[in-house]
Amino acid sequence: MIDRETFTELMSGVCAPVTVVTATAADGRPHGSTVSSFASLSLDPPLVSFALDRASGLLAHLQPGDPVGVNILGAHQQELASTFARRHRGPGLKFDGVTWTVRAGLPYLPESAGWTAGRVERHVDGGDHILLVVHIEEAESTAAAPLVYARRVFGTHSLLAVAS
């Protein structure tokens, strides 16, 4: 059986997109978290997926039927990725000092490489994480090079950096 350290090291070599998943609480406060498990799931219907740790404070605001936004970060947004990756900050505090607005009723980070919004369709058990399947209702992409994470370092694909 594979040990945790070996598995973690293996997966650190897989380039992952860097996103900030957002939701709005019932009291109107914004919530968000850096997520690197964002993936396309289906074209028809348009579905995406991402995973959240079972202990994530964001998870409580993303139950089936709830709206959710995904800000696909650009290569220039490493600081935002770090800000939203921090744990144990109070509700909405991750947004302190961050430029953001509301789009489709959700917290939106301008200048991101892409944006999508939809509704949580279902949760799927994923061990110590919950996989969320999201039905997409709105999407926008830009020419900005996306931020990726591999070997515990932020970056982007070199050819994409040149193209943008």
C-alpha positions as a printed Julia matrix, in Angstrom:
164×3 Matrix{Float64}:
   0.0    0.0     0.0
   1.27   3.49   -0.86
   2.14   5.77    2.04
   0.87   9.34    2.36
   4.28  10.97    1.74
   4.87   9.03   -1.5
   1.39   9.89   -2.76
   1.79  13.57   -1.83
   5.13  13.75   -3.64
   3.69  12.06   -6.73
   0.74  14.45   -6.9
   2.95  17.52   -6.35
   4.36  16.87   -9.82
   0.95  17.19  -11.47
   0.32  20.71  -12.76
  -2.97  21.96  -11.38
  -5.02  25.04  -12.23
  -5.27  27.58   -9.43
  -8.75  28.92   -8.73
 -10.54  30.81   -6.01
 -13.96  29.28   -5.42
 -16.47  31.75   -3.96
 -19.88  31.81   -2.34
 -22.05  34.32   -0.53
 -23.39  33.45    2.91
 -27.03  33.98    3.83
 -25.96  37.12    5.73
 -24.32  38.52    2.58
 -20.71  37.96    3.64
 -18.32  36.71    0.94
 -16.51  33.41    1.34
 -13.7   32.02   -0.77
 -10.91  29.51   -0.86
  -8.03  28.61   -3.16
  -8.74  25.33   -4.93
  -6.39  23.45   -7.26
  -8.66  20.53   -8.13
 -10.89  22.37  -10.63
 -11.65  20.28  -13.73
 -14.0   20.03  -16.67
 -16.39  17.11  -16.21
 -19.0   17.21  -19.01
 -19.85  19.25  -22.11
 -23.51  18.21  -22.24
 -24.66  19.29  -19.75
 -21.85  21.73  -18.9
 -20.42  20.4   -15.64
 -17.22  21.08  -13.71
 -15.91  19.61  -10.5
 -13.6   20.52   -7.65
 -12.83  19.08   -4.24
 -12.96  20.7    -0.82
 -11.52  19.36    2.41
 -14.28  18.16    4.71
 -13.08  20.76    7.26
 -13.39  23.64    4.78
 -15.47  26.55    6.05
 -16.57  27.18    2.46
 -18.27  23.79    2.21
 -21.16  24.86    4.48
 -22.08  27.53    1.88
 -21.96  25.14   -1.08
 -24.75  22.66   -0.59
 -26.67  21.16   -3.54
 -28.63  23.95   -5.24
 -26.38  26.74   -3.91
 -24.73  29.2    -6.34
 -20.95  29.03   -6.67
 -18.35  31.08   -8.52
 -14.94  29.96   -9.75
 -12.28  32.59  -10.45
  -9.59  30.97  -12.62
  -6.52  32.9   -11.55
  -4.05  34.45  -13.96
  -0.28  34.02  -13.71
  -0.07  37.5   -12.17
  -2.38  36.58   -9.25
  -0.06  34.47   -7.07
  -0.64  36.72   -4.07
  -4.42  36.16   -4.3
  -3.85  32.41   -4.42
  -1.83  32.62   -1.2
  -4.35  34.94    0.48
  -7.3   32.63   -0.16
  -5.29  29.51    0.75
  -4.88  30.64    4.37
  -7.0   28.84    6.92
  -8.56  30.01   10.15
  -9.49  33.52    9.16
 -12.95  34.71   10.13
 -15.86  34.78    7.69
 -15.24  37.27    4.89
 -11.81  38.29    6.25
  -9.94  36.77    3.31
 -11.52  39.54    1.22
 -10.02  42.33    3.39
  -7.67  44.39    1.23
  -8.61  42.43   -1.91
 -10.17  44.09   -4.95
 -13.4   42.26   -5.69
 -16.92  42.89   -6.87
 -20.17  40.96   -7.21
 -21.0   39.08  -10.4
 -23.98  36.75  -10.74
 -24.56  37.4    -7.03
 -21.14  35.95   -6.15
 -17.75  37.34   -5.14
 -15.75  37.95   -8.33
 -12.03  38.72   -8.59
 -11.43  41.06  -11.56
  -8.44  40.46  -13.83
  -8.7   36.7   -13.45
  -7.9   34.54  -16.48
 -11.43  33.15  -16.43
 -14.7   33.09  -14.54
 -17.52  30.65  -14.25
 -20.62  30.5   -12.12
 -23.26  27.88  -11.61
 -25.07  25.81   -9.04
 -23.84  22.9    -6.99
 -25.53  19.85   -8.45
 -24.28  17.25   -5.99
 -21.63  16.18   -3.5
 -19.63  12.99   -4.0
 -17.7   11.31   -1.19
 -13.97  11.56   -1.79
 -12.27  10.28    1.37
 -11.01  13.27    3.35
 -12.5   15.58    0.68
 -15.91  16.15   -0.87
 -16.08  16.39   -4.67
 -18.59  19.03   -5.78
 -20.22  18.71   -9.19
 -21.34  22.09  -10.51
 -23.74  22.83  -13.38
 -22.32  25.85  -15.21
 -24.64  28.77  -16.04
 -22.13  31.5   -16.95
 -18.55  31.47  -18.24
 -15.93  33.88  -19.55
 -12.32  33.36  -20.54
  -9.58  35.86  -21.33
  -6.22  35.68  -23.08
  -4.37  35.98  -19.74
  -1.97  33.14  -18.95
  -3.45  30.94  -16.21
  -1.78  30.35  -12.86
  -0.76  26.74  -12.22
   0.71  24.97   -9.23
   3.28  22.15   -9.36
   6.11  20.98   -7.09
   4.81  23.47   -4.49
   5.53  26.43   -6.78
   3.19  28.8    -8.64
   3.87  29.46  -12.31
   2.42  29.14  -15.8
   3.19  27.21  -18.97
   6.06  29.1   -20.62
   4.45  29.27  -24.07
   1.22  30.63  -22.55
   3.17  33.33  -20.76
   4.65  34.46  -24.09
   1.29  34.28  -25.89
  -0.52  36.46  -23.38
